[in-house]
Amino acid sequence: MAVPKFKRSRANTRARRSQWKTSATTTTPCPRCGEPTRPHTACPSCGTYKGRMYAEALRSEHKA
């Protein structure tokens, strides 16, 4: 296993870690109800995907 030969400074470590960014999840409007949904998944509000109804999507929606 490779072992580092020299200690990396705090500045170099933080400069490297600064490139680890997350991006916001893309959403598309549902063609039936207009609610924002994740692409290629059933709409959590109305349960449709590609014109079909999916009851599992309605049951998996979180109720708060």
N, C-alpha and C positions, 0 to 999 in steps of 0.2 A: 504494500500500500504506500502511496506517495505521502511524504511528510514535508511540510513547509520548511525551507531552509532558514528563512528570516521572518521575524515578526512583522506583520503588516500594521501600519500606523492606523490610528483611529480615523484620520481624515480619509485615507485610502479605502478603509472598510466602509465608511459611510458614503463615500462617493460611489462605490460599487453598488451598495444597497439602494441608492437613490433611483436606480433604473428599474427597480421592481415596482411596477405600478399596476393597478387594476383599472379596468375600464368599466363604465356603466353598462348595465344590461340593455341591449337594444329592445325596443318594443314596437309593435305594429298595431294599428287599430283593427279591432275585430270587424269583419265585414257585416256581421249581423247586428251587433249591439253598439259597436263603436268604442268599447272599452279597450284600453291599451293591454296587449297581451304579448307574451314572448313568442318569437317566431317558431313555427313547426310544433306547437303544442296546442292542446284544446283550450279554449277560452275559459278562464275560471268563473266568469260571471254567468255566461249563458250555456257553456258546455258544448259549443260547436267547434268543429274543425273540418275544413274543406267541405262545408255544406252538410255534415252529418252531426247528429246529436250523440253525445257521450255522457251517460249518466255518471260514470266514474269521476269525471271532471267536476261535476256539481257536488259530489260527496266529498271530494278531497279539498274543497275550498275551506279555508280556515274561518271560523266564525269567532269574532271577538266581541 
